[in-house]
Amino acid sequence: MKRGLFPAACGVAIAMLALVPAAEGAVWGVPYNVPAPSGSIERVSDLSTTSRIAIPDLIFTDASNVPVHLSRYKGSVVVVNFYSQNCGPCMKDLLYINRLQGNFPKEPLVVLAVDEDNVQPRTLLPFLRHQNLGFLRPFSDPSNISANALGVKGLPSSIVVDKAGKLVAAVQGNVVWDSPAVQTEIGRLLRE
């Protein structure tokens, strides 16, 4: 059985990250929070760029139903947030991550909001607008293929990818993405 990237990466890369200690219920013996407490990513980049691991070239579908490869954003710091429209914690996470994207308007930061509900991609942009999440780019994950490839076990879940396309962090649960600590670390990744 093929294992997803979340469990494999956690053992290799995530364990070396300076995330806050795992909350009760952590899985795989690594600092992977279920659910993550507010502001749980305090240091997302303590690894040298040579220590990070590459992730697969995930494919999402944009609001026009066009497949988009994660590799398209190489050269940018990418935050991929997997969510469901029927998930209260996901809506809270989207609010924080929307503000994160809005706080870096001229930087190579790309936040991808990836819906896991298997809805028609054309419905995603109106949904985000209705929720006042205007900085987010809507994507879907048909049949949850990308989430399954990563081994995502619950929503919301997010990954942070550096400019070289390597995994920096994986988090399950809410993060206050627009907190000063997280923004400082994202800024550091942007300067790499």
C-alpha positions in Angstrom: 0.0 0.0 0.0 1.4 3.4 -1.0 1.8 5.8 1.9 1.0 9.4 1.6 3.5 12.2 1.9 2.1 13.5 5.3 3.2 10.4 7.3 6.4 9.9 5.3 7.5 13.6 5.3 6.6 14.0 8.9 9.2 11.4 9.9 11.8 12.9 7.7 11.4 16.6 7.6 8.6 17.8 9.8 10.1 16.2 12.9 13.1 18.6 12.5 11.0 21.7 12.2 10.7 23.9 15.3 6.9 23.7 15.5 5.4 23.8 18.9 5.2 20.4 20.6 2.4 18.1 19.5 -1.0 18.5 21.0 -2.8 15.6 22.6 -3.9 13.2 19.8 -0.8 13.8 17.7 -0.2 11.1 15.2 2.9 9.4 13.7 5.0 10.6 16.7 5.8 14.0 15.3 4.7 17.6 15.9 1.6 17.2 13.8 -1.3 18.7 15.7 -4.8 17.3 15.7 -6.3 19.9 15.9 -3.5 22.4 15.9 -3.8 25.1 18.5 -4.0 28.8 17.4 -0.6 30.0 16.1 0.9 26.6 16.1 3.4 27.3 13.4 6.0 29.5 15.1 9.0 28.5 13.1 8.3 27.0 9.7 11.8 27.2 8.3 14.6 26.0 10.6 15.8 23.5 8.0 18.4 24.4 5.4 17.1 24.2 1.9 19.1 21.1 1.3 17.4 19.3 4.2 13.9 19.8 2.9 12.1 17.1 0.8 10.5 17.6 -2.6 6.8 16.9 -2.8 4.9 15.4 -5.8 3.7 17.7 -8.5 0.1 17.9 -7.2 -2.7 18.7 -9.7 -5.7 20.8 -8.8 -8.6 22.1 -10.8 -9.1 25.9 -11.0 -12.4 27.7 -11.1 -12.5 27.4 -14.9 -12.1 23.6 -14.6 -8.6 23.7 -15.9 -5.9 21.5 -14.3 -3.2 23.4 -12.6 0.1 21.8 -11.5 1.7 22.9 -8.2 5.0 23.1 -10.1 3.5 26.1 -11.9 4.3 28.1 -8.7 7.9 27.2 -8.4 9.8 30.4 -7.5 7.0 31.3 -5.0 6.3 30.3 -1.5 3.1 28.3 -1.6 0.6 27.6 1.1 -1.9 24.9 0.1 -4.9 24.8 2.4 -7.3 21.8 2.1 -10.8 22.6 3.4 -14.5 21.7 3.2 -17.3 24.2 2.9 -19.2 22.3 5.6 -16.4 22.4 8.1 -16.5 25.2 10.8 -12.8 25.0 11.6 -12.0 25.2 7.9 -13.9 28.5 7.5 -12.0 30.0 10.4 -8.7 28.8 8.8 -9.7 30.3 5.5 -10.3 33.6 7.2 -6.7 33.6 8.6 -5.1 32.4 5.4 -7.0 35.0 3.3 -5.5 37.7 5.5 -2.0 36.1 5.1 -2.3 36.4 1.4 -3.6 40.0 1.6 -0.7 41.0 3.9 1.8 40.0 1.2 0.3 41.6 -2.0 3.5 42.2 -3.9 5.5 39.2 -2.7 5.9 35.8 -4.4 3.5 34.2 -2.0 0.7 32.0 -3.4 -2.1 30.7 -1.2 -4.2 28.0 -2.8 -7.6 27.3 -1.2 -8.3 23.7 -2.2 -11.9 22.5 -1.8 -12.3 18.8 -0.9 -16.1 18.7 -1.3 -16.0 17.4 -4.9 -18.2 20.3 -6.0 -18.3 21.9 -9.5 -15.2 24.1 -9.7 -17.2 27.0 -11.1 -19.0 27.3 -7.8 -15.9 27.9 -5.8 -15.2 31.6 -6.7 -18.8 32.7 -5.8 -18.5 30.7 -2.5 -15.2 32.5 -1.6 -16.6 35.9 -2.5 -19.8 35.2 -0.5 -17.5 34.4 2.5 -15.5 37.7 1.9 -12.3 35.7 1.1 -11.3 37.9 -1.9 -7.5 37.2 -1.7 -7.8 33.4 -2.1 -7.5 31.6 -5.4 -10.1 28.8 -5.6 -9.2 25.3 -6.5 -10.7 21.9 -6.2 -9.2 18.5 -5.7 -11.3 16.1 -7.9 -11.8 12.8 -6.0 -9.4 14.1 -3.3 -6.5 12.8 -5.3 -3.9 15.4 -4.1 -5.1 15.2 -0.5 -4.8 11.4 -0.6 -1.3 11.6 -2.2 -0.2 13.7 0.8 -1.9 11.4 3.3 -4.2 14.2 4.6 -6.3 12.7 7.4 -8.5 15.6 8.4 -9.6 19.1 7.5 -8.4 21.8 7.6 -4.9 20.7 6.6 -2.2 22.8 5.1 1.3 22.5 3.6 3.9 25.2 3.1 6.2 24.7 0.1 9.4 26.8 -0.4 10.4 28.5 -3.7 12.3 25.3 -4.8 9.1 23.2 -4.4 10.2 21.5 -1.2 8.0 20.8 1.8 8.7 23.2 4.8 5.7 22.3 7.0 2.5 20.3 7.2 -0.2 21.1 9.7 -3.6 19.7 10.4 -6.0 22.0 12.2 -6.3 25.7 12.6 -3.4 28.1 12.4 -3.5 31.8 12.9 -1.8 32.4 9.6 -1.8 36.2 9.9 -0.2 36.2 13.4 3.1 38.1 13.6 5.1 34.9 14.3 3.8 33.1 11.2 4.1 36.2 9.0 7.7 36.6 10.2 8.5 33.0 9.2 6.7 33.4 5.8 8.7 36.6 5.3 11.9 34.7 5.9 10.9 32.0 3.4 10.2 34.8 0.9 13.7 36.2 1.3 15.4 32.8 0.7 
